[in-house]
Each structure stands twice: as C-alpha cells, then as structure tokens.
C-alpha cells in the first residue's frame, strides 16, 4: 500500500511539495522566523533525548511509576506531530505499566491512559478510565472535563451537560477550554465556542515563551478547522497560514490547508499541500481530498490512483473506528455495504450525532432513503449546526 502511494506522489513531492509550503507560510522560504525554527528544533531534540533517558531509567528500575508516566507523556507529545498510532499504543502501555506498579494515588497514569485511548478512538474503554480518574477526585474540574469529553464522543449528552454546565466560571482555564468549546459547538453554540478558543489562543501567545511551539500552532489549527467547516474561508486561511508559519511541517495543518485550497478551487495548491502532508503522515481523508483535486483538474486516472490508495490505507491495521475515513469512502462510493455494517456496530456503543449522521449517509448511499431520513433526524436532534450534517440532511430530504 505504501509502495502504491509512493508511485503516485513521489515525483510531485520533489517538484512542488516544498514550494506549496513556501507559498502559504510566507516569503521566508517556508520556514518559521529563525528564532521559532530554532526553538521548535530544540524542543523536538530535547523530547527525543528525554525519551531515551526515561527508557534507560525504566530498564534499570522497571518497578517505578513516575518515569513510565513521563515517558508515556512524551509519546503523546510525539503523536501530536507524527500522527502515528504506534506512539499512542506506547503511551497506553506505559500508563498501564505505571498503574500496575502503583495502583493507589496515581491520577497521572489514569490521565495518560484516558488520553491514549481517546487518541485511538477507543471511547468505551476511555470512559472507564475517565470515570476511574474522576472518582479519585470528584471536585477536580480537569478530571470532570475529561470525562465530559469522552461522554460527548459516546453521545451521552445529558450526562455530559451535567458535567460541563458547572464549569462555566472556569471555562477560560487552559486545561478546560478546548473541551468546553467542543461541548458548546456540539450544542449549537458555535460562536461562543469560537470566542472561547480565540481567548485561549490569545492568552497562550501572551505566554508564548513558556508554551511549546507545537501547542501554539494547535490553537491556529483548531480555529482554522472550525472556520473552514463553517465556510469562513478567509478566516480559515489566516489561521492555518499562521499555524504553518509556526510549524511548517505539521501534517494536520498541511492537510487542512489542502482542504481549504480544494474548497476555494485552487486545485494545484490542494494537490501540492496534500502531497506534502501525505509525505509526513498517510491519512486516508487527505488521500481522498488530493484525489478530488486531481479529478477537478480533469485527470481521472491519477484521481483513481489516489482513491485506490485511500481504500488500501483504510484497510491497514489501526486502533479504533475512524469516521473521517469511512465518510471519505462513502463520499466516493467505496465499500458501502461494509461501512454500513461497521457504522451499525459502532452505534451500539457510541450513539452520538456524528454516528447517526454517518449511518444516515451510509443508508442514503445504499438507496435506503426512508431509513436515512430517520437516522438523520436522530443526528439533528441535539441542535448541532455543523454544515456537514445540514448538507447531508438536505441531500436526503431532496432525494425523498
């Protein structure tokens, strides 16, 4: 599968990938300002050296708990850049070993385990870990927000509401803001979510010297993706380009910027940015976006190569249920019966709005329009304003 992808994009990467990043990141050759570039490189070097340091300490004393937590946290940090689920698996293993070594008063291990399971989309197991964490300190706002985050993913909205509502006075705390904003967004309060994230972003930049560059770029990514999802393309471009100025090789920022280029019909840039992202992390949704750009350019053969690579990538061994991949497959008419069955199985334990939306879309693609309408009604029942849901609802209603 990787050989297939390599055959598709290798020459494109060499020719235009770097130029694409230069065009969106600024006139400085695609690099962040010199001080930020040096700082980012230094942070990455220190992280890798710290990982080696803690690995050796654990080898000398495998019975400890704290070093395992530190190592697992470093794996989580690296995953935020690499996107490789092997780092999540390693973080999970470190957390479980730490808990095995010290079962009592080990909240940090439960936090690490919950984060690693969320990253793998194993939300049922993450709920168990998050509940154990919240039980250790019921008054801890961060622990409650973490549990609320998992409950949102599982569609347990009433219970999540009961956790998030009391956090209103503390919503500007850095550990709470992203989770609280996600709750607001799902509850149809997108403007409030955006303003909260902007305030957190501004506060982070006021203390930029104490915050990793990758984390600063994350705020721009989150705000850029939010703007892109709701059609604010100028705002999305501003946010994503700022993020790429901070971290020019961030695969998520490159992929989001490619989707923006596709949405604004800049197909050449979409291909170049998408390929630059794929060179760093093989993401099926990005393969689909680049394929769409090639199709818009009139090259059906290359587009089909990307779609085939997308199918191959989604068959690779992964952690949990990845809805963005299945949505990309449905949008391109691929493996519809298989995906419908997988979605129905997933909904047995994860009854959230996006699960019902995906079910509705799979039923629609299967020609079962009446059932698709029923599933879509369930997706819209909680008041989400996500344009994806509204577009699917409109398509299903028009067909009915």
Backbone torsions as a table, in degrees:
resi	resn	phi	psi	omega
1	UNK	NA	-44.9	177.9
2	UNK	-65.8	-33.5	176.6
3	UNK	-65.0	-37.3	177.8
4	UNK	-61.3	-47.4	179.3
5	UNK	-62.4	-42.1	-178.5
6	UNK	-58.9	-39.8	179.4
7	UNK	-65.2	-26.7	-178.6
8	UNK	-77.3	-46.5	-163.9
9	UNK	-114.4	-4.8	-172.0
10	UNK	-57.1	-48.0	-177.5
11	UNK	-69.0	-33.1	178.7
12	UNK	-65.2	-41.8	-180.0
13	UNK	-59.9	-43.6	-178.1
14	UNK	-66.7	-34.1	-173.2
15	UNK	-85.4	-44.2	-169.2
16	UNK	-128.1	-10.8	-175.6
17	UNK	-58.2	-48.8	-179.7
18	UNK	-66.2	-37.0	179.2
19	UNK	-63.7	-35.4	179.3
20	UNK	-62.4	-43.6	179.7
21	UNK	-65.3	-38.3	179.2
22	UNK	-62.2	-38.2	-176.9
23	UNK	-68.0	-34.7	-176.4
24	UNK	-94.2	-22.0	-176.1
25	UNK	-90.1	-12.7	178.0
26	UNK	129.0	-170.3	-175.4
27	UNK	-95.4	10.8	-175.1
28	UNK	-98.9	26.0	176.3
29	UNK	81.1	17.7	177.1
30	UNK	86.3	-2.7	179.5
31	UNK	-97.2	151.5	170.2
32	UNK	-65.7	163.6	172.3
33	UNK	-48.4	149.2	-168.6
34	UNK	-53.5	-41.0	-177.8
35	UNK	-67.4	-38.6	178.0
36	UNK	-68.6	-39.1	179.1
37	UNK	-61.9	-44.5	178.4
38	UNK	-64.7	-40.5	-179.3
39	UNK	-65.0	-42.8	178.7
40	UNK	-61.5	-45.7	178.7
41	UNK	-61.8	-39.8	179.8
42	UNK	-65.8	-42.9	179.5
43	UNK	-61.4	-40.8	179.5
44	UNK	-68.1	-40.3	178.9
45	UNK	-63.6	-45.2	179.6
46	UNK	-61.8	-40.8	179.4
47	UNK	-60.8	-45.8	-179.2
48	UNK	-65.2	-39.0	177.8
49	UNK	-67.1	-38.2	176.9
50	UNK	-63.7	-37.4	178.6
51	UNK	-62.6	-44.4	177.5
52	UNK	-62.5	-42.1	-179.2
53	UNK	-59.6	-48.3	-177.2
54	UNK	-73.5	-32.0	175.0
55	UNK	-60.3	-42.5	179.8
56	UNK	-68.2	-39.3	177.5
57	UNK	-63.5	-38.9	179.6
58	UNK	-67.9	-37.3	176.3
59	UNK	-61.3	-37.7	-180.0
60	UNK	-75.3	-33.1	-179.6
61	UNK	-138.2	86.0	-177.1
62	UNK	-75.8	-1.9	-175.8
63	UNK	-92.2	-4.3	-178.4
64	UNK	-77.9	172.8	-179.8
65	UNK	-120.5	-39.4	-172.5
66	UNK	-69.2	-42.3	-179.6
67	UNK	-62.8	-35.1	177.4
68	UNK	-64.9	-38.5	177.7
69	UNK	-65.3	-43.3	179.3
70	UNK	-62.5	-42.4	179.1
71	UNK	-65.5	-44.9	179.6
72	UNK	-61.5	-37.5	178.0
73	UNK	-64.7	-35.8	176.8
74	UNK	-67.3	-36.8	174.6
75	UNK	-61.5	-40.9	178.0
76	UNK	-62.3	-42.8	178.4
77	UNK	-60.4	-43.2	-178.6
78	UNK	-67.7	-34.5	177.5
79	UNK	-60.8	-35.8	-179.0
80	UNK	-61.3	-22.4	176.9
81	UNK	-99.0	-40.8	-172.9
82	UNK	-83.3	-34.1	-173.5
83	UNK	72.3	5.8	-176.7
84	UNK	-85.7	123.5	-175.6
85	UNK	-69.6	-14.4	174.4
86	UNK	-59.3	-35.1	177.4
87	UNK	-66.5	-36.8	176.6
88	UNK	-66.7	-40.8	178.5
89	UNK	-62.8	-40.8	178.2
90	UNK	-66.3	-38.8	177.3
91	UNK	-64.0	-42.9	177.8
92	UNK	-61.2	-44.4	-179.9
93	UNK	-62.0	-40.2	178.6
94	UNK	-63.6	-41.7	179.7
95	UNK	-63.9	-43.6	-178.4
96	UNK	-67.5	-37.7	176.8
97	UNK	-65.6	-39.1	178.8
98	UNK	-63.1	-43.3	178.8
99	UNK	-66.8	-34.2	177.0
100	UNK	-66.9	-34.2	179.8
101	UNK	-78.3	-32.3	179.5
102	UNK	-145.7	102.5	-176.4
103	UNK	-79.6	-29.9	-175.3
104	UNK	-94.3	143.5	174.4
105	UNK	50.5	50.9	-178.8
106	UNK	-128.9	54.7	-178.0
107	UNK	-60.1	-36.3	-177.7
108	UNK	-61.5	-35.8	178.4
109	UNK	-67.6	-39.4	177.3
110	UNK	-65.5	-38.4	175.8
111	UNK	-61.2	-45.9	-179.9
112	UNK	-62.7	-43.4	-179.4
113	UNK	-63.6	-43.8	179.5
114	UNK	-60.7	-45.8	-179.2
115	UNK	-62.5	-41.6	-179.7
116	UNK	-65.4	-38.1	179.3
117	UNK	-71.4	-38.5	175.3
118	UNK	-60.4	-44.8	-179.8
119	UNK	-60.7	-29.7	178.6
120	UNK	-89.1	3.0	-179.3
121	UNK	64.2	28.5	177.0
122	UNK	-100.0	72.9	-166.6
123	UNK	-75.7	-29.3	177.4
124	UNK	-64.8	-45.2	176.6
125	UNK	-67.0	-35.8	178.3
126	UNK	-63.8	-35.7	177.7
127	UNK	-62.6	-42.9	178.5
128	UNK	-59.4	-45.2	179.3
129	UNK	-66.1	-42.3	-179.2
130	UNK	-67.1	-35.3	176.8
131	UNK	-67.5	-39.0	176.1
132	UNK	-63.1	-39.8	178.6
133	UNK	-64.3	-46.5	-179.0
134	UNK	-65.2	-31.6	179.4
135	UNK	-66.8	-32.4	-178.8
136	UNK	-65.1	-32.0	179.6
137	UNK	-150.6	84.8	-174.5
138	UNK	-61.2	-21.5	-177.9
139	UNK	-91.3	-4.0	-178.5
140	UNK	-74.7	115.7	-175.8
141	UNK	-64.8	-37.7	179.2
142	UNK	-64.6	-40.2	179.0
143	UNK	-65.6	-39.8	179.9
144	UNK	-66.9	-39.0	179.1
145	UNK	-67.1	-36.1	177.4
146	UNK	-63.3	-45.1	176.6
147	UNK	-62.6	-41.3	178.1
148	UNK	-60.3	-38.9	177.9
149	UNK	-59.1	-45.1	-179.8
150	UNK	-66.1	-40.8	-179.7
151	UNK	-63.2	-35.6	175.1
152	UNK	-60.9	-42.0	179.9
153	UNK	-65.4	-29.6	-178.8
154	UNK	-89.9	-4.3	-179.9
155	UNK	79.8	15.2	177.7
156	UNK	-89.6	69.3	-168.1
157	UNK	-70.7	-38.7	-179.1
158	UNK	-63.9	-41.8	178.3
159	UNK	-67.5	-39.9	177.2
160	UNK	-62.7	-40.1	177.5
161	UNK	-57.3	-41.9	-177.4
162	UNK	-66.0	-22.6	177.5
163	UNK	-87.9	-38.0	-174.6
164	UNK	-81.9	-35.8	-176.1
165	UNK	-56.2	-45.3	179.9
166	UNK	-66.8	-11.3	-178.0
167	UNK	-87.1	2.3	-177.7
168	UNK	-50.5	-47.7	-178.3
169	UNK	-66.7	-16.6	-175.4
170	UNK	-112.2	13.8	-171.5
171	UNK	-65.7	-17.2	-179.8
172	UNK	-87.7	-1.0	176.8
173	UNK	-71.4	135.9	-171.6
174	UNK	-56.1	-36.9	-177.7
175	UNK	-72.6	-19.1	-175.7
176	UNK	-102.2	-30.3	-168.9
177	UNK	-54.6	-51.1	-177.4
178	UNK	-60.6	-38.9	-179.5
179	UNK	-71.2	-42.2	179.3
180	UNK	-64.1	-40.8	179.0
181	UNK	-63.6	-38.2	178.2
182	UNK	-64.3	-39.3	176.9
183	UNK	-62.1	-45.5	178.8
184	UNK	-59.7	-43.1	-178.4
185	UNK	-62.0	-45.8	-179.3
186	UNK	-66.3	-25.5	179.3
187	UNK	-89.0	12.2	175.9
188	UNK	81.4	16.7	-179.6
189	UNK	-112.4	63.5	-172.7
190	UNK	-66.7	-40.7	-179.9
191	UNK	-61.3	-42.2	177.6
192	UNK	-64.5	-40.2	179.0
193	UNK	-61.7	-44.0	-179.5
194	UNK	-63.2	-45.6	-178.7
195	UNK	-63.8	-36.1	178.8
196	UNK	-66.8	-43.8	178.3
197	UNK	-65.7	-37.7	177.9
198	UNK	-64.2	-40.3	178.1
199	UNK	-64.1	-41.5	178.4
200	UNK	-65.7	-39.6	178.4
201	UNK	-62.8	-45.8	-179.0
202	UNK	-63.4	-39.5	178.2
203	UNK	-65.1	-40.3	179.6
204	UNK	-62.2	-41.4	-178.9
205	UNK	-71.8	-24.0	174.0
206	UNK	-69.8	-23.0	178.5
207	UNK	-117.3	35.5	-171.5
208	UNK	-59.5	-31.4	-177.7
209	UNK	-64.3	-23.6	-177.0
210	UNK	-101.7	2.5	-175.4
211	UNK	-120.2	133.8	179.5
212	UNK	-57.3	145.7	-179.1
213	UNK	-59.7	-39.4	-180.0
214	UNK	-60.3	-37.2	179.3
215	UNK	-69.4	-38.3	175.4
216	UNK	-60.5	-42.7	179.6
217	UNK	-65.5	-30.4	-180.0
218	UNK	-60.8	-39.6	178.7
219	UNK	-60.7	-40.8	178.5
220	UNK	-66.8	-38.5	177.6
221	UNK	-62.7	-47.8	-178.0
222	UNK	-61.7	-45.8	179.6
223	UNK	-68.5	-37.2	178.2
224	UNK	-65.5	-43.1	178.5
225	UNK	-65.5	-38.2	178.2
226	UNK	-62.7	-45.8	179.0
227	UNK	-63.5	-41.8	-179.8
228	UNK	-63.6	-41.9	-178.5
229	UNK	-62.4	-33.3	-177.5
230	UNK	-101.1	15.4	170.5
231	UNK	81.3	10.4	177.7
232	UNK	-88.4	77.8	-169.7
233	UNK	-67.6	-36.8	179.7
234	UNK	-64.9	-43.5	177.3
235	UNK	-65.0	-41.3	178.3
236	UNK	-60.5	-43.3	179.6
237	UNK	-62.4	-42.6	-178.9
238	UNK	-62.7	-45.3	-178.1
239	UNK	-67.6	-47.6	-176.0
240	UNK	-67.7	-37.9	177.8
241	UNK	-66.2	-36.8	174.8
242	UNK	-63.3	-41.2	178.1
243	UNK	-61.9	-40.4	179.2
244	UNK	-71.0	-25.6	173.1
245	UNK	-65.9	-35.2	178.2
246	UNK	-74.7	-48.0	-176.5
247	UNK	-134.2	87.2	-173.9
248	UNK	-64.5	-19.8	-176.7
249	UNK	-106.1	17.4	179.5
250	UNK	-72.6	118.1	-173.5
251	UNK	-67.2	-31.8	179.5
252	UNK	-69.7	-42.6	176.6
253	UNK	-63.2	-42.3	178.2
254	UNK	-63.0	-41.2	179.7
255	UNK	-66.6	-42.7	179.0
256	UNK	-64.8	-39.6	178.7
257	UNK	-66.9	-33.0	175.2
258	UNK	-66.0	-41.4	177.8
259	UNK	-64.1	-37.0	176.3
260	UNK	-64.3	-44.5	178.5
261	UNK	-60.9	-39.4	177.5
262	UNK	-64.2	-43.4	-179.2
263	UNK	-64.3	-30.3	-179.7
264	UNK	-98.2	12.4	173.1
265	UNK	65.7	27.5	171.8
266	UNK	-96.5	78.1	-167.2
267	UNK	-70.7	-35.5	178.2
268	UNK	-62.6	-44.2	179.4
269	UNK	-67.3	-37.0	178.1
270	UNK	-60.3	-42.6	178.4
271	UNK	-64.2	-47.3	-175.7
272	UNK	-65.3	-45.2	179.5
273	UNK	-68.0	-40.8	178.1
274	UNK	-61.4	-42.7	177.6
275	UNK	-64.8	-37.3	177.2
276	UNK	-62.6	-39.5	176.7
277	UNK	-66.3	-44.6	-177.7
278	UNK	-65.2	-28.5	176.9
279	UNK	-64.5	-23.2	-178.0
280	UNK	-99.9	-31.6	179.1
281	UNK	-155.0	130.1	-177.4
282	UNK	-84.3	100.0	-177.4
283	UNK	-114.4	123.5	-177.6
284	UNK	-60.0	-38.1	-179.9
285	UNK	-64.5	-35.3	177.6
286	UNK	-71.2	-37.5	174.1
287	UNK	-57.9	-41.9	178.9
288	UNK	-63.5	-42.3	-179.1
289	UNK	-63.8	-41.7	178.7
290	UNK	-67.0	-38.7	174.8
291	UNK	-59.3	-40.6	178.2
292	UNK	-64.1	-36.5	178.5
293	UNK	-65.8	-42.6	177.1
294	UNK	-63.9	-38.9	178.5
295	UNK	-63.0	-42.2	178.3
296	UNK	-64.1	-27.9	176.9
297	UNK	-79.5	-6.7	176.7
298	UNK	94.4	6.5	-179.3
299	UNK	-102.4	89.1	-177.5
300	UNK	-69.7	-28.8	-178.2
301	UNK	-67.2	-49.5	178.9
302	UNK	-66.2	-38.8	177.9
303	UNK	-57.9	-44.5	180.0
304	UNK	-64.4	-34.6	175.9
305	UNK	-60.2	-42.7	179.0
306	UNK	-66.9	-40.1	179.5
307	UNK	-65.3	-37.9	176.0
308	UNK	-64.6	-40.4	177.0
309	UNK	-64.3	-37.2	176.2
310	UNK	-60.1	-45.8	178.5
311	UNK	-61.2	-43.4	179.9
312	UNK	-63.1	-41.4	-178.2
313	UNK	-65.5	-36.2	-179.1
314	UNK	-74.9	-12.6	175.7
315	UNK	-89.3	-9.6	-177.9
316	UNK	-69.0	153.2	178.1
317	UNK	-62.5	126.7	-179.7
318	UNK	-137.0	-177.8	-177.9
319	UNK	-75.2	-83.0	-175.4
320	UNK	-119.0	-155.7	-175.6
321	UNK	-80.1	119.3	-177.2
322	UNK	-110.3	101.2	-172.5
323	UNK	-69.3	-35.0	-179.7
324	UNK	-59.9	-35.0	178.7
325	UNK	-67.9	-45.9	-178.4
326	UNK	-65.7	-36.7	177.5
327	UNK	-63.1	-41.5	178.0
328	UNK	-61.7	-40.8	178.5
329	UNK	-64.9	-43.8	179.0
330	UNK	-62.6	-43.2	-179.2
331	UNK	-60.0	-24.1	-178.2
332	UNK	-110.5	16.1	173.4
333	UNK	66.0	33.7	-175.8
334	UNK	-109.5	131.7	170.7
335	UNK	52.8	43.6	-174.5
336	UNK	-62.8	-48.4	179.7
337	UNK	-59.9	-40.2	179.8
338	UNK	-63.4	-42.8	-178.0
339	UNK	-70.1	-39.9	177.3
340	UNK	-57.8	-44.1	178.7
341	UNK	-63.6	-41.4	-180.0
342	UNK	-65.0	-40.2	179.7
343	UNK	-65.3	-42.8	179.1
344	UNK	-62.2	-38.3	176.8
345	UNK	-66.8	-42.5	-179.7
346	UNK	-62.3	-37.1	-177.9
347	UNK	-68.1	-16.1	177.3
348	UNK	-62.9	-27.7	-178.8
349	UNK	-121.9	-11.0	-174.2
350	UNK	-134.3	83.6	-171.8
351	UNK	-97.3	61.6	179.5
352	UNK	-102.6	174.7	-173.1
353	UNK	-63.7	-36.1	-178.3
354	UNK	-74.7	-26.7	173.1
355	UNK	-66.3	-44.6	178.1
356	UNK	-68.5	-35.0	176.3
357	UNK	-62.8	-44.3	179.5
358	UNK	-65.3	-39.5	175.9
359	UNK	-61.5	-45.6	179.8
360	UNK	-59.4	-42.1	-177.5
361	UNK	-70.1	-37.4	177.5
362	UNK	-67.2	-39.8	176.9
363	UNK	-65.8	-41.4	178.1
364	UNK	-60.6	-45.4	179.3
365	UNK	-67.2	-20.6	177.7
366	UNK	-88.5	-1.4	-179.4
367	UNK	84.4	8.0	-177.8
368	UNK	-98.7	75.2	-166.3
369	UNK	-74.3	-36.1	179.3
370	UNK	-64.2	-44.5	177.6
371	UNK	-65.7	-35.3	177.5
372	UNK	-61.9	-40.4	178.5
373	UNK	-63.0	-39.0	178.6
374	UNK	-65.3	-43.6	178.7
375	UNK	-65.0	-37.5	-179.7
376	UNK	-66.8	-35.0	176.7
377	UNK	-61.5	-39.5	177.1
378	UNK	-65.7	-36.5	179.6
379	UNK	-66.0	-34.6	-176.6
380	UNK	-88.8	-5.5	-170.3
381	UNK	-65.3	-23.7	-174.6
382	UNK	-96.1	4.5	171.5
383	UNK	88.6	13.7	178.2
384	UNK	-65.2	142.2	177.8
385	UNK	-105.2	14.8	-176.3
386	UNK	-58.0	123.5	-179.3
387	UNK	-57.7	-29.3	177.8
388	UNK	-60.9	-46.0	179.4
389	UNK	-63.8	-43.5	-177.8
390	UNK	-66.2	-37.8	178.4
391	UNK	-66.7	-42.6	177.4
392	UNK	-63.1	-42.3	179.6
393	UNK	-61.4	-41.4	-179.3
394	UNK	-65.7	-41.7	180.0
395	UNK	-64.6	-42.5	-179.5
396	UNK	-66.3	-43.0	179.9
397	UNK	-65.2	-39.8	179.3
398	UNK	-63.7	-38.4	-179.8
399	UNK	-70.9	-31.8	-179.9
400	UNK	-74.4	NA	NA
